[in-house]
Amino acid sequence: MRVLVLGGAGFIGLHLVRRLAADGHSVTVVDDFSRGRDDADLAVVCADPAVEVVTGDLTRAATWAALPRGWDQIYLLAAVVGVRNVEADPARVVRINTTVALHLMDWITPTDQVFFSSTSEVYAGAVDAGVAAVPTGEDVPAMVADVTAPRFAYATSKLLGEAAVLHGARAVGARAVVGRFHNVYGPRMGADHVVPEMSLRAIRGEDPFRVPGADQYRAFCHVDDAVEAMIRLMATGQAAGEIVHIGNDAEQTNIADLAKLVLRVAGAHASLRPEPAPAGSVHRRCPDLGKLRRLTGYQPRVALEDGVSQTFAWYRDHHAG
Ligand SMILES: NC(=O)c1ccc[n+]([C@@H]2O[C@H](COP(=O)([O-])OP(=O)(O)OC[C@H]3O[C@@H](n4cnc5c(N)ncnc54)[C@H](O)[C@@H]3O)[C@@H](O)[C@H]2O)c1
């Protein structure tokens, strides 16, 4: 297959590209390197002649106009993500995420098959308001508690993206599926996410060890499992037109236990210092994966301890010193 991965130099994107290339597909990455890195990991993936990288800003019509047509699969991952970005510049998050999705909407042709990356944040307001149960399925109302709060700029942009891509594809008879990621983690994901952030503090020997939101619960999904789910959804005709939750429901953990796991993996001995959770983050998050399982037979494979060990080792090797 010829596969186009938009935002493919980023965290999930590069893991997806590596897997697609290993499966024998030819892959073209488009990325503006605003967050994705032109680093050693990218160089290893690009050493495969089946992988091509194009530098381009997907908010610009000219980038889309220059893209070849006739892809077997198109994955849209390009977005501005992360609480820090959202708090610092919510207008940028809204502008980039929606503009990229709207360009894709206008660019889709009837023979295309598209994956759009969305997020559990689109329904987080419904969990907070008590109208959505946890584990959470796709049938709960998407809900933004406060449009004026910077934090919700990301959820708002992704909700618009879901509608744009699903309706845009349907309008021309193309196939599109929306995957809502739930706390995906793994090597090369930047330093802001809780697993790398804790890993780096453990490497520095922080003691007492700060644990913001110690009593919150999350279900972390290793990026290899997330990639497997994406690939299976794109291979499943019945997934077209659907919104599907992607994550790992096998092991929920509270953040204090995650901190203990990171410290154990690091071989560090520190006392935990619980701190308040970041403002606006949900108390508990876990996807109901019934729909993903019914459609694709997916089962999460990477145990939390294994995934955290592998992620910790990557950060130790790349960031220590
Ligand atoms: N990691 C998670 O747990 C998670 C959770 C929910 C949703 N998602 C979604 O999955 C997707 C991938 O997330 P990620 O964690 O890999 O993020 P990431 O920031 O690592 O990857 C996004 C990539 O998009 C690129 N990009 C941004 N703006 C661009 C533009 N205008 N033109 C071209 N490229 C651009 C960035 O340089 C980066 O390489 C995003 O759409 C995100 O919203 C991720």
The ligand as an SDF file (V2000), in Angstrom:
LIG
                    3D

 44 48  0  0  0  0  0  0  0  0999 V2000
   -0.5590   11.0300   22.7140 N   0  0  0  0  0  0  0  0  0  0  0  0
   -1.8030   10.9000   23.1900 C   0  0  0  0  0  0  0  0  0  0  0  0
   -2.0290   10.3100   24.2550 O   0  0  0  0  0  0  0  0  0  0  0  0
   -2.9680   11.4520   22.4400 C   0  0  0  0  0  0  0  0  0  0  0  0
   -4.1950   11.4670   23.0940 C   0  0  0  0  0  0  0  0  0  0  0  0
   -5.2980   11.9560   22.4090 C   0  0  0  0  0  0  0  0  0  0  0  0
   -5.1670   12.3970   21.0920 C   0  0  0  0  0  0  0  0  0  0  0  0
   -3.9660   12.3880   20.4700 N   0  0  0  0  0  0  0  0  0  0  0  0
   -3.8960   12.8820   19.0890 C   0  0  0  0  0  0  0  0  0  0  0  0
   -3.0430   12.0620   18.3090 O   0  0  0  0  0  0  0  0  0  0  0  0
   -2.3380   12.8650   17.3590 C   0  0  0  0  0  0  0  0  0  0  0  0
   -0.8470   12.6180   17.5070 C   0  0  0  0  0  0  0  0  0  0  0  0
   -0.4760   12.9640   18.8380 O   0  0  0  0  0  0  0  0  0  0  0  0
    1.0350   12.8910   19.3200 P   0  0  0  0  0  0  0  0  0  0  0  0
    0.9940   12.6160   20.7610 O   0  0  0  0  0  0  0  0  0  0  0  0
    1.7810   12.0120   18.4120 O   0  0  0  0  0  0  0  0  0  0  0  0
    1.4640   14.4260   19.1250 O   0  0  0  0  0  0  0  0  0  0  0  0
    2.8120   15.0430   18.4960 P   0  0  0  0  0  0  0  0  0  0  0  0
    2.7920   16.4950   18.8400 O   0  0  0  0  0  0  0  0  0  0  0  0
    3.9880   14.2440   18.8800 O   0  0  0  0  0  0  0  0  0  0  0  0
    2.5720   14.8590   16.9280 O   0  0  0  0  0  0  0  0  0  0  0  0
    1.8760   15.7960   16.1420 C   0  0  0  0  0  0  0  0  0  0  0  0
    2.7330   16.1130   14.9340 C   0  0  0  0  0  0  0  0  0  0  0  0
    2.0460   17.0660   14.1210 O   0  0  0  0  0  0  0  0  0  0  0  0
    2.9880   17.9850   13.6160 C   0  0  0  0  0  0  0  0  0  0  0  0
    2.2900   19.2120   13.2520 N   0  0  0  0  0  0  0  0  0  0  0  0
    1.6960   20.1150   14.0740 C   0  0  0  0  0  0  0  0  0  0  0  0
    1.1820   21.1200   13.3530 N   0  0  0  0  0  0  0  0  0  0  0  0
    1.4480   20.8560   12.0510 C   0  0  0  0  0  0  0  0  0  0  0  0
    1.1820   21.5380   10.8290 C   0  0  0  0  0  0  0  0  0  0  0  0
    0.5280   22.7180   10.8150 N   0  0  0  0  0  0  0  0  0  0  0  0
    1.5990   20.9900    9.6700 N   0  0  0  0  0  0  0  0  0  0  0  0
    2.2800   19.8010    9.6730 C   0  0  0  0  0  0  0  0  0  0  0  0
    2.5570   19.1160   10.8010 N   0  0  0  0  0  0  0  0  0  0  0  0
    2.1380   19.6420   11.9730 C   0  0  0  0  0  0  0  0  0  0  0  0
    3.9920   18.1690   14.7440 C   0  0  0  0  0  0  0  0  0  0  0  0
    5.2660   18.6680   14.3160 O   0  0  0  0  0  0  0  0  0  0  0  0
    4.0920   16.7370   15.2860 C   0  0  0  0  0  0  0  0  0  0  0  0
    5.1380   16.0160   14.6580 O   0  0  0  0  0  0  0  0  0  0  0  0
   -2.7520   14.3040   17.5990 C   0  0  0  0  0  0  0  0  0  0  0  0
   -3.7260   14.6560   16.6520 O   0  0  0  0  0  0  0  0  0  0  0  0
   -3.3470   14.2830   18.9900 C   0  0  0  0  0  0  0  0  0  0  0  0
   -4.3300   15.2600   19.1480 O   0  0  0  0  0  0  0  0  0  0  0  0
   -2.8500   11.9320   21.1170 C   0  0  0  0  0  0  0  0  0  0  0  0
  1  2  1  0
  2  3  2  0
  2  4  1  0
  4  5  1  0
  4 44  2  0
  5  6  2  0
  6  7  1  0
  7  8  2  0
  8  9  1  0
  8 44  1  0
  9 10  1  0
  9 42  1  0
 10 11  1  0
 11 12  1  0
 11 40  1  0
 12 13  1  0
 13 14  1  0
 14 15  2  0
 14 16  1  0
 14 17  1  0
 17 18  1  0
 18 19  2  0
 18 20  1  0
 18 21  1  0
 21 22  1  0
 22 23  1  0
 23 24  1  0
 23 38  1  0
 24 25  1  0
 25 26  1  0
 25 36  1  0
 26 27  1  0
 26 35  1  0
 27 28  2  0
 28 29  1  0
 29 30  1  0
 29 35  2  0
 30 31  1  0
 30 32  2  0
 32 33  1  0
 33 34  2  0
 34 35  1  0
 36 37  1  0
 36 38  1  0
 38 39  1  0
 40 41  1  0
 40 42  1  0
 42 43  1  0
M  CHG  2   8   1  16  -1
M  END
$$$$
